[in-house]
Amino acid sequence: MPLVSIVTPSFNQAAYLEQTLRSVLEQDGADVEYIVIDGGSTDGSVDVIKKYAPRLTYWVSERDSGQAEAINKGMQRAHGEIVAWLNSDDYYLPGAIRAAVQAFEQNPEAVLVYGNMLAVDANGQIINHLSYRPLTLDDLLCFEIIGQPAVFMRRAAFEQAGGLDPSYHFLLDHHLWIRMALQGSLVHVAQTWAAARYHAAAKNRASAVEFGREAFRILDWAAAQPQLAPLLGRRARASAHRVNARYLLDGGRPWPALAAWLSAFFIHPPVALRRLNILISALLHVTGLRAVHRAYLNRRRSRLSR
């Protein structure tokens, strides 16, 4: 059975870190080495890490420049044929690593495999169940987003892609998936492997506006790549605006979100219409019907939690 290396970048997420660590350490049916790279936390995270230190392959707590540097640093110590990273506020579901190993064994051409993902709130209540589909390089260039906690990679492909680009801080994973997709296929497994936590301090809430900026930056980068430039078109440009609209809405900026959605619509209507929920949510906010929207979301969460 191949060795699997998991890296957790950690910084001041003590409230969630223990669940993250246990979700990796309690996986069965797989040979796992676990590496934790803490960025010099001051909130008690180091005490949590020390509690599990005997079961970790390696850990360190020292200042770094951010998530990408921490993950790259951990990957440099990884020995596994298969690698992944799990942020310190997310967690794996039981059997996830075993299922990922099986997916690679069944798909020797795959450079990356991914499952479905839960979205949970700060208290662990299910907000959404994110089901994906098989994606191509074209889809990634059109910002079809894969839930990062449910992704596993071949280490050789990660290294050939050059690892994570430290100049990206928000769509760093998506930028990596595009570079890896140039090497081989991506394989989707219709199983739920992980949970991503959405809370006030998470990047997708606290710095939502930055995601759209990096989407446009990825477009500019792809346009300069001979292998990628011919694949870009109206769908890709509209998709960047749609991604921008989604994150602006998550960040509590409904008017800019509405403008971004309309930009996507005028560039390539099918892209915008696929996410009509963004338009509806933005309109509910700007027309003062937030209470209706909150009631809808609470009802949805109640159904998902049953």
Summary of the structure (lengths in Angstrom):
residues: 306
radius of gyration: 19.2
end to end distance: 36.4
largest distance: 56.5
contacts: 1043
relative contact order: 0.11
helix: 50%
strand: 19%
